[in-house]
């Protein structure tokens, strides 16, 4: 076969070079994904979202703490404890699903953990706390003594 009769996409050793390029391209994609996570703009967005999850307001008579989390529907969805002048908020969600079909089995898991410790400077009446949930916003009101 003459050179001018060869197809444009012809490679002299296709099996050798294509096999070498597969792991390289996978590693390149992995490196690019990790690099995105550590890019300063991405980290700023992550920390901004992290800080916007909890809002603390103090009035003359009480503390109002609001938590913005998806899938919060009931007051007991977030575990709240008051110990030594600190309010500890905690939520852990773990879901697992396994489905079997003709092609095989599929297993999925989901894990979410949220925890914050908020210092409360003035004494509060913990037994008189009020907890409510409205439109995915969990709120606790801690009356001061």
N, C-alpha and C positions, 0 to 999 in steps of 0.2 A: 504494500500500500504506500502510495507516495504521500509526502507531507501535506500537499495541498488538498488531498482527498480525505484527510482525517477529520473527525467531528470536532467542533469547537470545545466541547467539554471533556475531551479525551485526556486521561491521566495515565502516565506510563506505569505507575505502580498503585492503582487505586486502593487495593486492600490494605497495604502497609500504611499509607499516609492517612487514610480515613480512620483507621483504628487508633492511630496515635493522636489524632485531633479530637476524638471523642472525650477522653478524660481531661484534656486541656480545656476544652470548651466548658465542661461541667465545673471544673475548678475555677475558671474565670468568672462564671455566673455566680458561684458561691462567694467568691471574693468581693464581687461587686455588691452583692446583697449585704454582706457584713459591713462593707464600707459605707453603705447608705445609713445603717444604724448609728454609726459613729460620726456622721457628718454633723457639724455644729447646728445647722438648721433643724435637723431631725431631733436632736437632743433638746433643743429649745422647745419644740412642739410637745415632746413627751413630758418635760418638766412643767410646762404651762398647763397641760391637761391634768397632770398629777396635782398641782396646786389648786386648780379649779374644782376639785372634787369635794372639798370641805370649806364651808364658810362659817366663821365664828363671829357673832355679834354680842356685845355686852350692853345692856341697858341698865337703868338705875335699879331695877328690881329682879333682873334675871339674865342668864346667858341663853342665847339661841344658837344652836349648832345645826347646820343643814348639811346633808350629805347627798351628792348627786351621783347616783349609780344606776346603771340599767338593770332591769328586772327586779327592782325593789318594789314590793307590793304590800307587804304587811309590816307593822311596827317591829315585830320580832325577827325580821329578815336580817337585821344588824344587831349583834350582841353588844350591849353597852354596859360597862362596869365603871364604877367610880372608886378609885383607890388612892389614898394619900394625896389628894388634891389634883389628881389627873383623871381625865375621862378617856377610857380606852374603848375604841370602836373597832369591831372586828366582824368580817363576813368572809366565809369560805363557801364556794359553790363547786361541787364536783358532780359531773354528769357523765354517765357511760351508756353507750348503746351498742348492741351487737345484733346484726341482721344476717340471716342465712338465706341464700337463694341458690338457683341452679348453677351459677357461675362460681360460687364460693361463699366465703364469709367476709363481712366487713365489720370492723370494730372501730368505734369513734369514742374519744374522751375529751372532756372539756373541764378545765380547772381555772378558777378565778379566786384570788385572795386579795382582800382589802384589810388594811389595819392602820389605824392612826392613834396616837396618844396626844391628847391636848391638855396642856397645863391650865388649870382653873385657879386663878389667884385668890379669889375670895370664897369664903365658906358658902356652901349651897345646901338646900334641903333635898337630898337625893330621893327620899321617900315621896316627895311631892312632884316628881318629874312628870312631864307630859311628853309623850311620844306620838307622832302621827306621820302618815305617809300621804302625800298628795302629788300626783303626776310625776312619779319616779323620784320625788325628793323626800328623803327621810329627815325628819326634824325632831330635835329634842329641846325642850325648854327646861332649864334648871333654875328654879327660883332661888334667889339669894336669901341668906339668913338675916 
